Structures are given as structure tokens and as C-alpha cells.
């Protein structure tokens, strides 16, 4: 390396003009772009309306990292004729490893204290992967798409960044050595290499076959770093752009990022970030840098790395600490509060270590420190599952169902305790309600009010006696309206109507929800016209009945309504469809009540329990896979804004993470997506309490 550097120096012509200075690696507009990226990510994670596509913030970070790392490395190659890998890696180590170590160890300790013991092994291995920059590999090599939310899974983009930072300087050195005879490293050769690598990477990214490595592997993500790297290599030429075109580029870039967030598309997000950085090389006075250089934006950019590290563990662990799922407002409060440890980490850890003069002058010590911190973290992570537990574990059969649950009078705190106690047992209780062989037949006793798909008229419901449930002579009317996921609540709603002395009217139809959005027949591309006609007639009949309350529910559909011209995404579109129905019901003088969909298992629960009588936990549901939590938040906000009420039933089925298949000795699900009527009736008390609020 030294000899090559000498050749470079001797080959440089003495009379050669001194080149214009490189644009500085640190740029305030890039710092502001970091702030935008982290805001998009955090907003997406807490379900902020309009930011469902904010996950592209990760891609903005990749572009920024490619720009900064390439600019730093190539500037040293140009100035010194060589690149000190020890110094380069030491800077990256002191920048990232100490702060990440604090977060990993803090998350590990909190998970050991508050999360179920069964999760400790998973979190410990996640900690090992986070500390060794292999989280992306861990996620990509899992047998199935990861659904268990871990406080450390957000380390996968950092793993990609570390892997890029390890490989790319080596390739740059190879390019420099190959062109040593020309007297200095060639921008053209580096750009050609990076262009070829990026093109191959983009081809992998665009591969239509679904592959975990497409999302988590460096080869398929390299093109995003490459965009930033190519801009860094062309920074000197870009700095000569006229002010007006450069300013237009920056604003066009921000607009492209905004469009990418709206549609959740990675490619325009990457291109938009590239335009902002490229146009900013010329420092146009009226460019987007005027916005990105604002002091609050700069301060947020300064703590963006630490805020990213802290916000996710706090968001995941908070429900365990509080003992209940978080509302959207609570999630916003948690991630806003994460700015406090983030700022403390910047001041007490990042700045003190990254800017430490001794470590900057002695890169060997910095690398040794990083290695020691990594080794200590791995050792503690591997030891954590074997530490004494403060939580009770066991493999004995669950007790018989509590009388308070069986009577249908359980309060929410009582029910939550029963649910928590139902997570740990692994042996199927000897006595189940209903018996396992009869669980599949535990359907609502409504006299056949769920009319078939071919039905177009609400008179089909009326003819089956569906307007004569509850107290037939009741002076007030309650309506149960929706598809089979509304019908599954019949026994609970009928119990409430009888208690209140109300008449219950049941308008339910197979695969036909109340929300005013057109859909296809399930499993086909044929429009479900019978549903549209039946729903409108049901709403007309509700208008005639003038009920006091209309209770509605429906199964979530993956895609959005068919009749939305300019889609804002399935979640927002369904929220609008629900709001339209709520408005119609409000006009009838009734209180619209929406019960979001119950957990969906994707497998037959009674069959699973029969197959795993000594491993009941195999049949439990994961909250984040079984519930459409982002959609629930958006629907709740819009329904409430239109005068409706939303009954959040998540805590009636789940802990913050697990939805047990058996609760208090009761089989909860009769198939892969419906409640047993026994458990639905046991929820009459908590549902009545929610409706009375």
C-alpha cells in the first residue's frame, strides 16, 4: 500500500494545477434529510395518517449513507493517495457501536424483566445479531416471514450499513491500485464499478419472485447506497451547476419523496433523495436547503440516529410495562419521549467517544473498544435466558374457567388477568368449554340470520325472524349489522338486548360487510353485486326502524374497495367507507358502533389444539400478524370524527403480544377466523360496559 502511495505521489505532475476543494462531507441539507427520514419512519411506526408509506425513510438513510461513506473514503484517496482502513473503520466504530451497545443492552434487560420468559431466547439471539451486524441475515434466513415483533429487529438496516461500509472501501482501494499509473485514483473507474454493481443490484431488487433476501440482503439493496455513492463521486461537477437548475432539482427531489411516501414506493424515494443531495452540491440559495437547514430540523437530524435506535424498543416494550395495548396517542407520546434518551445518548455516549481525541488519533484503540463492546454484548445476550426468572412459568394444565368468565360478567381487568394466566400453560386442560370435538359447531344461535351470497334482499333476513330477537316487544331497537364477523357477536349482543329490554334486529350476510365499499366475491375477480344491493337495502330498512344503536363489524380484506378512484391506500380507503356508513346511520338517529375485526388465526384452531395437546402455545396467535392494527387506528380516528363509537376489543383476546387459543378453559375460535359462540357470550359483560360508556 505504501509503495503504491509513493508511486502515486511521484506520478503526479509537478505543474498540475491544484484542483478545486471537494465539497465538505458534512452538509446541513443532508443533515436535514436525515431528520426527514427519521420523521417518516417514526410516523409510519405509530400509524400517523398519511404516513403509511413512511417506511421509505429507511431508503433515504441508505442513500445518505452511500453518499457520506463514498465522499469520506474517496476524499482521503485523493488527498493522501491511500485509504487507511484502520482509520476509516475506527470512525464508523466510534460513531455507531457505543450508542448501539447501550440500546441493545437496555432492551435486553427490559425484555428480561417485562416480556414473557418464552420470548427471552428470541430476544437474546436478536441481541447477538444486532451486536454483530447480522440482523438482516437472521431475518432473511428464518423459515417464515418474521411476525413476532422484537425490540431489536429494527437493527437490520444498520446491519446493511455496516456491511456496505466494510466492503465498499476495499473495492475503492482496488480501483485506486488499478489506476495507480495515472497518478491518482480515477473517479471514472470508481463510478463505472459502482454503476455496474448498482445495476446488478437493482435487477435483483426488481426480481418478481418474492424472496426475503430482496428486502434484507445487501446485494439487492446495494443500488440504494450506490445512488448516494455516485452523487458523491460526481460532487465536484455537481457543485458547478447554475443556481436555478440546482434549486429546482432539490425541490423536485423533495416532491418526489413526498409522492413516494403517498404510494409507499421505494424507487421514487431513492431518486428523490438523490435529487436533493445532487442539487444541494451547488448550494443554491433558494433550494430546499432553506427548509432543511432550519434549526429544529438540524437538531432533529443531529439526534436522528439515536432516536431511531431508541424509539422502536420503547414502542415494543411499553405495552408489556403498562399491561395493555397502546392507543395511537400513547404511541405518539412514547416515541416523542424517546427523544430524551436519544439526546442523552448523543451527549453522553456518541459525542464523548466519537469525538474523543485519543481514539481519533489511535484508531487501533477505537477498533479494540468496538470489539470489546461487541464481545461483551454477545456474552451477556447468550447468558440472559439462563438468568433467574421473576415471572412464573409452568407446564401444568390450566384451571377450570373462572366462574366470573363463564357467567359473562367479567370486567376488563378481570378478563385481562385471565388472559395473561392463559398464556403460560402448555398442556391442554382436561375440561374445555366447548369440548374440543364440538368447538367447530359452536356457532351463533340466531335462527339462520346470516343470509347466503346470492341473497339481494333484506327481506330474506326479515323472513327468518331476524327482527324478533332480544325482547320482541322492546320499546327500543338495537341492530347487529355486517358479515359473519358481526354475526359471531350475536350471543353477546342478544344477551345485552335482553338485559336492557330492547328488541334486537340482525342484518348479516355472508362476506358482506357494512362499510360502503364495493368488493369482489371472495377468491374471485367477480364484483359482489349482491352485497352492494343487500347493503343499501339494509341501510334503508335501518332508516325505517329508527334504532337506538347499530352494532357493526366485518372481516378485514387485504385489498381496498373497488369503487375508489384515487386510492389513498387500503387502510384509508376502508376508513372512508366505514365513515360513509356511519354517516348514513347517524341520519337514522342511531348511535353507530364499530367493533374492529377480531384476531384472525390463518389456521384451524380446534384442529391445532387436537394436534398439540401438550404444546398449546403452538396454537396461540401473534397480535401483530392476527390484527390489522394500522387499519384499526385509521378507522377509529375517522369513525369517531364522524360521530361513531369504536369498541377496541383487542384486550378481550390478547396480551400486548399473544392472543391465547384457550382463555380460562374456553376455546376461543371455532375455525381459522370466527369466535366460538361460547366465548362470545362470555364477553357480554365487557361489551355491555363498552356500549354503555
Secondary structure as UniProt FT lines:
FT   HELIX           2..11
FT   TURN            14..15
FT   HELIX           28..45
FT   TURN            46..47
FT   TURN            49..50
FT   TURN            52..53
FT   HELIX           54..56
FT   HELIX           57..80
FT   HELIX           85..114
FT   HELIX           117..119
FT   HELIX           120..131
FT   TURN            132..133
FT   HELIX           135..140
FT   TURN            151..152
FT   HELIX           153..155
FT   HELIX           156..178
FT   HELIX           180..182
FT   HELIX           187..205
FT   HELIX           212..216
FT   HELIX           218..233
FT   HELIX           235..238
FT   TURN            239..240
FT   HELIX           243..263
FT   HELIX           266..280
FT   TURN            281..283
FT   TURN            285..286
FT   HELIX           289..292
FT   HELIX           295..302
FT   HELIX           304..322
FT   HELIX           328..345
FT   HELIX           346..350
FT   HELIX           351..354
FT   HELIX           357..361
FT   HELIX           363..384
FT   TURN            385..386
FT   HELIX           403..406
FT   TURN            407..408
FT   HELIX           412..424
FT   HELIX           436..441
FT   STRAND          450..451
FT   TURN            453..454
FT   HELIX           459..463
FT   TURN            464..467
FT   STRAND          469..470
FT   TURN            472..473
FT   STRAND          477..482
FT   HELIX           484..487
FT   TURN            488..489
FT   HELIX           490..500
FT   STRAND          503..509
FT   TURN            510..511
FT   TURN            522..523
FT   HELIX           529..545
FT   STRAND          549..553
FT   TURN            562..563
FT   HELIX           570..587
FT   TURN            588..589
FT   STRAND          591..595
FT   HELIX           605..611
FT   TURN            613..614
FT   HELIX           616..619
FT   STRAND          621..622
FT   HELIX           623..626
FT   HELIX           629..641
FT   TURN            642..643
FT   STRAND          645..647
FT   HELIX           650..652
FT   STRAND          658..659
FT   STRAND          662..663
FT   TURN            664..665
FT   STRAND          666..667
FT   HELIX           677..682
FT   HELIX           684..692
//
